[in-house]
């Protein structure tokens, strides 16, 4: 029941491998998305690739190439509107995000298989993962890990304070754009598996779970990788046994794990506060006796 | 022959602000190594804008500003900046030790490995700010005052020649304020120039130069001159009790 589906079904085995690779890539990129508070930018980037993928599919080109172009345009847009326009960052990015989404839907509507294509882009087609897709995903994972290792110091400083990064001699613009590139590579590599709509869940939910427990960035990334990979396994099993959408099952599992972890940490915190209050209460009583 | 002392900070008719909109104009000041300049004023008076300009985070709108004989932002290893309320650390999963060690990144760059000397500097800074016992605790679990001490320790690990401190005593109790005063005194004793922004008049006690700000320079000079009643009234609308 737990292993047999993967032994007997090659599609599921490839899906599991692809899902785990996405989980590992998202764990690295997602950690910095959560630390830097870039969830909305991540969402915008994820949707910004839609027109690129849609155009690529219409012209019979690889979706990954289209997604790469879409993410480049979106990254340039996010970078431009954040710097130039006198709007709050989220308003400008929000406008760009819905604009690109609408453009993507418009382009897809020209396709004869409109609903099928749109659904594939938004929600992924995990059971359609091929060995070639796995190679692309391994490349993406290597790129993301390389960026995270090289830029770990400026990324950390940026997460605390941009002024701190700049006064330490690191270019805020360069490393912010490098972080966006890392997120874009993750989105491009993940859309086949979980789709552009759900990739944000894999970026944020496992990393946020890691942030609840971790005291160090490396621990946060490890927890995110474990939670993401476990969610992929459980999500695929649920999808297989109950005939549900695979991508959605994986993301929902990750969000559910976060909810359980958050509840657990809140309970522990409440117990600790209660114990500390009782301890202080006992001390004040013993003080009264001494007097 | 006349000997020349290299000025740590030299500003002449400096205008500071955002996107060419001036916040404070005509700032002229010259500081020698070991000097303490205290910027005092209400919220929005331009204290932080001057500090950010000195740190190289903002470009001067007009006039001239040199830090250790160079344009701003050129010497990250020699100039350390403590931003006001770096609150994002409240949620970050980072230990106190890791936050303090981030102060060495300016020296380490992207690739240099942390050496034993770097480790010793970090431990020394934590001892000096009294947070060495919390080294392994997550910074988000500390009180506001302890977090501020952590950020102060981070600035000390820079071993810089100029310290730019934006409200370093914010959130600190009396002991904490005393500690900041002692740290500044010991840094000055080894020739470090300190520029500090604050709301508190008592922070100006040991300054060489005080600049009273209200979106313009109200007064500048030694504390007994710059903090005269007429200037305080102009700046805050009240005078200090005698």
Interface residues (C-beta under 8 A of the other chain):
Chain A: X35 X37 X150 X151 X153 X154 X156 X157 X159 X160 X161 X163 X164 X166 X167 X168 X169 X170 X210 X211 X213 X214 X215 X216 X217 X219 X220
Chain B: X52 X55 X56 X57 X73 X76 X77 X79 X80 X81 X83 X86 X88 X89 X91 X92 X93 X94 X95 X98 X99 X102 X105 X106 X108 X109 X110 X111 X136 X138 X164
